[in-house]
């Protein structure tokens, strides 16, 4: 799951057999759903819409 960081976190977390650092505010982090939900609930990140949702909406232009 993707979230956009809203705060700086000077810590790391363990996922997929590796220690990872948080990206700076404004950048996207891809992590498991539980971790992403925890970050959002605590106010450190906001959800990022999945790319498929944008593809379904299209660009608004008609093929010509």
HELIX and SHEET records of a PDB file:
HELIX    1   1 UNK A   33  UNK A   41  1                                   9    
HELIX    2   2 UNK A   51  UNK A   57  1                                   7    
SHEET    1   A 3 UNK A  28  UNK A  30  0                                        
SHEET    2   A 3 UNK A   2  UNK A   5 -1                                        
SHEET    3   A 3 UNK A  45  UNK A  47 -1                                        
SHEET    1   B 2 UNK A  12  UNK A  15  0                                        
SHEET    2   B 2 UNK A  18  UNK A  21 -1                                        
END                                                                             
